[in-house]
Amino acid sequence: MRLLDLATLAYVAFGLAVLIVARPPFWGVLASIHAIAMTLIAWRCSVAASSRPHWFREWYPFLLIPILYAEIPTLNHAFLSTARDEWVRSLEAAAFPSNPAASFAAAAPWPALSEPLHFAYLCYYPIIYGPLLILYFQRRLDSFRATGFAVAVTYYCCYSIFVLYPVRGPWDLWPLSGAQPDGPFRWLAVQILAAGSSTGAAFPSSHQAVAVVQAFCAQRDLPRLAPIIGVLSVGIGVGAVYASFHYAIEMIAGALLGLVIALGVRRWLEYAEREPQRDRSKTRAPV
């Protein structure tokens, strides 16, 4: 069983444990679904381990990501507290002279700034799957799996924090200020968040964390694409604050988390590449 399979099983088991302890509405049904999912993942991965690569085994964690995100408000309901938002705002006050999520757009209400920043924020969605699709269809499975592992672990870390330490963020707590100029990208970003945002999933920003991870992974596997993802990841962080979707400190925390995971996966890959060379050198006959 691959590390990605083990990480996915661990997160689904974590969700099962939270359901049993917190007992939200319909927790028995949801716990049964988690237990069935764990069984299917373990069974399918053990069977697939001795067969040729199959698209479902490669992609199932990334098909689960939106579902796992959607269940966060069910898992974290018992842990919601306004004190956590107050703590994040206190960090914001210590780091900045004013609250950027409240003051940035009011100080620069320019369509020429607003629309590119909202466009960059929307690019988060193709950044999740775009590099993975490119690597998969290029049949570079080792690179696909390494990038996929880094992305999935980033999500599982963020989601675990969202469950146990939920922060609602300005999108949930504040009314739309109207400081941001109207425009098609602004409108689309607001519609997407209104339709699919999960309560308590603000700190650290998974948008920023995943974008940073993809930028670092692309340096290794898609070097021509890496500068584009890097610029867009900066735009995602700045755009989320300008749009009042996130506190600035949430984006900084997401960037740091993504950096740690990306560097950790890179070190692990370098170690894994060195080990076969060491084994060959040990078995080489002495001259």
C-alpha positions in Angstrom: 0.0 0.0 0.0 1.4 3.4 -1.0 2.0 6.3 1.4 -0.9 8.2 -0.3 -3.3 5.4 0.4 -2.1 5.3 4.1 -2.5 9.0 4.4 -6.0 8.9 2.9 -7.0 6.0 5.2 -5.6 7.9 8.2 -7.7 11.0 7.4 -10.9 9.1 6.8 -10.3 7.2 10.1 -9.7 10.6 11.8 -13.1 11.8 10.5 -14.7 8.6 11.8 -13.2 9.2 15.2 -14.5 12.7 15.3 -18.0 11.6 14.3 -18.1 9.0 17.1 -16.9 11.5 19.7 -18.8 14.6 18.6 -22.0 12.8 17.5 -23.5 15.4 15.2 -26.9 14.8 13.6 -27.0 11.6 11.5 -23.5 10.7 12.9 -24.3 7.0 12.7 -25.0 7.1 9.0 -21.9 9.2 8.3 -19.8 7.0 10.5 -21.0 4.0 8.5 -20.1 5.7 5.3 -16.6 6.4 6.6 -16.1 2.8 7.7 -17.3 1.5 4.3 -14.9 4.0 2.6 -12.0 2.8 4.7 -12.8 -0.8 3.9 -13.1 -0.1 0.1 -9.9 1.9 0.0 -8.0 -0.8 1.9 -9.4 -3.6 -0.3 -9.0 -1.9 -3.6 -5.5 -0.8 -2.9 -4.4 -4.2 -1.7 -5.9 -5.8 -4.9 -4.4 -3.1 -7.2 -1.0 -3.4 -5.7 -0.4 -6.7 -7.6 -1.9 -5.4 -10.9 -1.3 -2.8 -13.5 -1.9 0.9 -12.6 -5.5 1.8 -12.9 -6.8 5.4 -13.3 -9.2 5.1 -10.3 -6.5 4.0 -7.9 -4.4 6.9 -9.0 -7.2 9.5 -8.8 -9.5 8.4 -6.0 -7.9 10.7 -3.3 -8.4 13.7 -5.5 -12.0 12.7 -6.3 -12.5 12.5 -2.5 -11.1 16.0 -1.7 -14.3 18.0 -2.5 -16.4 15.5 -0.6 -14.1 15.6 2.5 -14.2 19.4 2.3 -18.0 19.5 2.2 -18.3 17.4 5.4 -16.0 19.8 7.4 -19.0 21.8 8.8 -20.5 18.6 10.1 -17.2 17.5 11.8 -16.2 20.8 13.3 -19.6 22.0 14.5 -18.9 21.0 18.1 -15.6 22.9 18.0 -16.7 26.2 16.6 -15.9 29.2 18.8 -15.7 33.0 18.2 -12.6 33.0 20.4 -10.6 31.3 17.7 -11.4 34.2 15.3 -10.5 36.6 18.0 -7.1 34.9 18.4 -6.4 35.1 14.6 -7.4 38.8 14.7 -5.1 39.4 17.5 -2.2 37.9 15.4 -3.3 40.2 12.6 -3.2 43.2 14.8 0.3 42.3 16.0 1.6 41.8 12.5 -0.1 44.7 10.7 -0.9 48.3 11.6 -4.4 47.9 10.2 -6.6 44.9 9.2 -5.7 44.3 5.6 -8.8 42.3 4.9 -10.9 45.3 5.9 -8.6 48.2 4.6 -6.9 46.9 1.5 -9.8 47.2 -1.0 -11.0 50.4 0.6 -7.6 52.0 0.0 -7.3 50.8 -3.6 -10.8 50.3 -5.1 -9.5 50.1 -8.6 -11.0 47.6 -11.2 -7.5 47.3 -12.8 -6.3 45.9 -9.5 -9.4 44.1 -8.4 -10.1 42.0 -11.4 -6.6 40.6 -11.9 -6.5 39.7 -8.2 -9.8 37.9 -8.3 -8.7 36.2 -11.5 -5.6 34.9 -9.7 -7.8 33.7 -6.8 -10.0 31.8 -9.2 -6.9 30.1 -10.7 -6.6 28.1 -7.5 -9.0 25.6 -9.0 -7.1 24.7 -12.1 -3.9 24.8 -10.0 -5.2 21.8 -8.0 -5.7 19.5 -10.9 -3.9 21.0 -13.9 -0.3 19.9 -13.0 -1.6 16.4 -12.0 -3.5 16.0 -15.3 -0.4 17.1 -17.3 1.9 14.6 -15.5 -0.7 11.8 -15.7 -1.3 12.1 -19.4 2.4 12.4 -20.0 2.6 9.0 -18.3 5.1 10.3 -15.8 3.6 8.3 -12.9 6.4 8.7 -10.5 6.2 12.5 -10.7 2.4 12.4 -10.7 2.4 10.3 -7.5 5.0 12.5 -5.7 3.0 15.7 -6.5 -0.3 14.0 -5.7 1.1 12.9 -2.3 2.2 16.4 -1.5 -1.1 17.9 -2.5 -3.2 15.3 -0.6 -1.2 15.6 2.6 -1.6 19.3 2.4 -5.3 19.0 2.2 -5.5 16.4 5.0 -3.4 18.6 7.3 -5.5 21.7 6.6 -8.8 19.7 7.0 -7.7 18.3 10.3 -7.0 21.8 11.6 -10.3 23.0 10.2 -12.1 20.3 12.2 -10.3 20.6 15.5 -9.5 24.4 15.4 -12.1 26.0 13.1 -11.8 29.6 12.2 -14.6 31.2 10.4 -12.7 34.1 8.8 -14.1 37.4 7.3 -16.0 35.7 4.6 -18.3 34.0 7.2 -18.4 36.8 9.8 -18.5 40.0 7.7 -21.1 41.3 5.3 -19.9 42.1 1.8 -18.3 45.5 2.1 -18.8 46.7 -1.4 -15.3 48.2 -1.4 -14.2 45.9 -4.1 -15.3 47.1 -7.6 -17.8 45.0 -9.4 -16.5 42.9 -12.3 -17.0 39.4 -13.8 -14.1 37.8 -11.9 -15.3 39.3 -8.6 -18.8 38.1 -9.3 -17.7 34.6 -10.1 -15.5 34.3 -7.0 -18.3 35.4 -4.8 -20.7 33.0 -6.4 -18.4 30.1 -6.0 -17.7 30.8 -2.3 -21.4 31.4 -1.6 -22.3 28.0 -3.1 -19.5 25.9 -1.7 -17.6 27.5 1.2 -17.3 25.4 4.3 -17.8 27.0 7.7 -14.6 27.1 9.8 -12.2 26.3 6.9 -10.3 29.5 7.0 -7.1 29.0 9.0 -4.6 28.1 7.6 -5.7 28.9 4.0 -5.8 25.6 2.0 -5.9 27.7 -1.1 -2.5 29.2 -0.3 -1.0 26.0 1.0 -1.9 23.9 -2.1 -0.8 26.7 -4.5 2.6 26.9 -2.8 3.0 23.1 -2.9 2.1 23.0 -6.6 4.6 25.8 -7.3 7.4 23.9 -5.6 6.5 20.6 -7.1 6.4 22.2 -10.6 10.0 23.4 -10.1 11.0 19.7 -10.2 8.6 18.2 -12.7 7.2 21.1 -14.8 9.8 23.8 -14.8 8.2 25.8 -17.6 5.0 25.9 -15.7 6.5 26.7 -12.3 7.0 30.5 -12.7 3.3 30.8 -13.8 2.1 28.8 -10.7 4.4 30.8 -8.5 3.1 34.2 -9.7 -0.5 32.9 -9.4 0.1 31.6 -5.9 1.2 35.1 -4.8 -1.9 36.5 -6.5 -4.1 34.0 -4.7 -2.7 35.2 -1.3 -3.0 38.9 -2.1 -6.3 38.4 -3.9 -8.0 36.6 -1.0 -7.1 39.4 1.4 -8.1 42.1 -1.1 -11.4 40.4 -1.6 -12.0 40.1 2.2 -12.2 36.3 1.8 -9.4 35.7 4.3 -7.4 37.4 7.0 -3.8 38.1 5.9 -2.4 35.9 8.7 -4.4 33.0 7.3 -2.7 33.3 4.0 0.7 33.6 5.6 0.0 30.4 7.7 -1.1 28.6 4.6 2.0 29.6 2.7 4.2 28.4 5.6 2.4 25.1 5.8 2.7 24.5 2.1 6.4 25.4 2.2 7.0 22.9 5.0 5.2 20.1 3.2 6.7 20.8 -0.2 10.3 20.8 1.3 9.5 17.7 3.3 8.3 15.8 0.3 11.3 17.0 -1.8 13.7 15.8 0.9 11.9 12.4 1.0 12.1 12.1 -2.8 15.9 12.9 -2.7 16.4 10.3 0.0 14.3 7.7 -2.0 16.4 8.3 -5.1 19.7 7.9 -3.2 18.8 4.6 -1.5 18.9 2.4 -4.7 22.3 3.9 -5.6 23.6 3.0 -2.1 22.2 -0.5 -2.4 23.9 -1.0 -5.8 27.2 0.3 -4.5 27.1 -2.2 -1.6 26.6 -5.1 -4.0 29.3 -4.0 -6.4 32.3 -6.3 -6.5 35.5 -4.7 -5.1 38.1 -3.7 -7.6 
